[in-house]
Amino acid sequence: MLTEYDLTKEGSILPMLDDFDEEEIREYCWKVLHTYPDLKKEDWIIGIEGGDFIYSFERNYIFITDDIWSFNLFAKQPVLILLAEKIKALK
């Protein structure tokens, strides 16, 4: 799934938001992503406790892993910076 969207070597947003706890990152991340009118779920694998998702917006792809224990978002560096700045502005 990651290979298809050229996300195999991309970084995580978590280190950019080290003053947030994981639940805050999850909450604010979804708030920010839902501000993009063209947000689209491209691909997903769902399990009992959550899943892995590829989303797109403004011709950018992101990989989100979201389950009952953890949350993480992976993307190319410019996209991570954009999203981290918007998340920080919400807090």
C-alpha positions in Angstrom: 0.0 0.0 0.0 2.8 2.5 0.9 4.7 1.7 -2.3 1.8 2.4 -4.5 1.6 6.0 -3.1 5.3 6.6 -2.8 5.3 6.8 1.0 7.7 4.0 1.9 10.5 6.3 3.2 8.5 9.1 4.7 8.7 10.5 8.2 6.3 10.7 11.1 4.5 13.8 12.4 5.0 12.7 16.0 8.5 14.2 16.5 7.3 17.5 15.2 4.6 17.6 17.9 6.6 16.5 20.9 4.7 18.9 23.2 1.4 17.1 22.4 0.3 13.8 23.7 -0.8 11.2 21.2 -4.5 11.7 21.8 -4.2 15.4 21.2 -2.3 14.7 18.0 -5.1 12.3 16.8 -7.8 14.9 17.7 -6.1 17.9 16.1 -4.9 16.0 13.1 -8.4 15.0 12.1 -9.7 18.5 12.7 -7.0 19.9 10.4 -7.5 17.2 7.7 -11.2 17.8 7.6 -10.7 21.4 6.7 -9.5 20.2 3.2 -12.6 19.9 1.0 -10.9 17.5 -1.3 -9.8 15.1 1.5 -10.3 11.6 0.1 -9.7 8.1 1.6 -7.7 6.4 -1.2 -7.0 3.0 0.4 -7.4 1.3 3.7 -6.9 -1.9 5.7 -9.3 -2.3 8.6 -8.7 -4.5 11.6 -10.7 -5.1 14.8 -8.9 -2.4 16.7 -8.4 0.2 14.0 -6.7 0.4 10.7 -4.2 1.8 8.2 -5.3 4.5 5.7 -4.0 6.4 2.8 -5.7 9.8 2.4 -5.1 12.5 -0.2 -5.7 16.2 -0.3 -4.3 18.9 -2.6 -2.4 16.2 -4.6 -0.6 15.1 -1.4 -0.8 11.6 0.1 -0.6 10.7 3.7 -0.5 7.4 5.6 -2.4 7.2 8.9 -2.3 4.3 11.3 -5.0 4.7 13.8 -6.1 2.1 16.3 -7.2 1.9 19.9 -3.6 2.0 21.2 -1.8 4.5 18.9 -2.0 7.1 16.2 0.6 8.1 13.6 0.7 10.1 10.4 3.5 9.7 7.7 4.0 12.0 4.8 6.6 13.8 2.8 8.5 16.5 4.8 6.7 19.5 3.3 3.3 18.0 4.1 4.4 17.1 7.6 5.5 20.7 8.2 2.3 22.1 6.8 0.1 19.9 9.0 2.2 20.3 12.1 2.0 24.1 11.8 -1.8 24.0 11.4 -2.1 21.6 14.4 0.1 23.9 16.6 -2.1 26.8 15.6 -5.1 25.0 16.9 -3.7 24.4 20.4 
